[in-house]
Amino acid sequence: MKLGKLLLATFLILGATSFAQDDTERECKRMRFLAGEELKIKNYKGAVSYYIKGEAICGNYDAANYKRLIGSTRNAINSTTDKEKVAYIDTVVATYIRMETAGFYDKKDDLLRASYILQSSKPDRDKADGLFRRGVDTKGKATGEGYVSYFYYNTYAMFAAASGEKKANLKKRMITEYFELSSLISEAGMSVKTQETITGYFNAVVKDCKDILPELNGYMENLPEDNELKKGSLMNFITLLEKKKCTDAPEYGTLINKYVEADPTSLDAQLMKAKYLTSKGKTSEAIKTLRTAKGITTDDAQKQEITYQIAVAQFKAHSYTAAYNTAMSVKGKYRGKSLAIAGKAVGSNANNCGASTFDRKCNYIYAVQLLEKARAQGGDVGGSISSYKSRYPTSSDIFENGSPASVTLSCYGVSVNPKQ
């Protein structure tokens, strides 16, 4: 070929290529322009269609255009029917993948992206889980409440579908994440509804104490620094252990002690501590705690109730004289119950009160008098009355001791008639 013809052929090829490139660029711009026009009239479906055509013609987008495609598709999702919605959700999911491949994906979209993956026609729970995990770690207290619930739900769904070792590992994760997310809910001031939601999934998986307790120590070492948040978190888990019937565990007592440390003036905290100590047989410590609680409240009715509880603890500790004296001081609503404690204390202490067997038997007469008053005021006396009556002085006892009409009980400063 002659040089002139060769140059002419080269010019024609380059010219054709240049024209083709110009046409592609013009068409690329035209698609994006038409998409913009659709956005002006809020026809988001039309905008998505043009942006997708433009992406194919342009040979992928830059970060700005991918952002416009994502935004348009999200608006289309919010303005379409349920039947079409999944198709647009699938579009968002696929677009995020292409963005990531091109190096334009922004991790701040992790939580949103994860939620779309779970709503797509082919949910990839493992992929969503990784995005949720990274998103929550990144956002911290700024995490939206809905994402907290969705994250934990996805873990639950993965657990439900798993088997063997994977299922066991996911169960452990659900326990760990429950403590973690509960702390986040507290620290971020999220709603009670969000806490209730994750607690529902938690309860569906975790049935007993042996699942919870191993994870609890780590949680207690990482309580919120803010005292109010700390108290809220502690109370959440105190309630949790009560519901799971874990109140015999040392960890339950530790939680209560930490709550008391966080708020020593809390009446509820002191009463919980007293109840726990009583259940452990540490009655002297329980009584001391109840007296602290009594000193906190200014409400007389509460003071009377706490005084009754002190009498009960003293009775359980076999401190019968102290229980009697405390119970006899109670007035109001708890008077009947307190008289029952007083009567049983007198009966239980009968063999320790009196110089003679006859005197000691007369204690049962006083015990029954107290129990009958207690029963009249709604107190539960059980079978104590009949039991104590069977121990009254016999007619022979009375005759042998001079048939007195009145016997003074030295322990209580009262007199009874043994002849009744």
Disulfide bonds with the S-S distance in Angstrom:
Cys28-Cys58 1.60
Cys209-Cys246 2.05
Cys353-Cys411 2.22
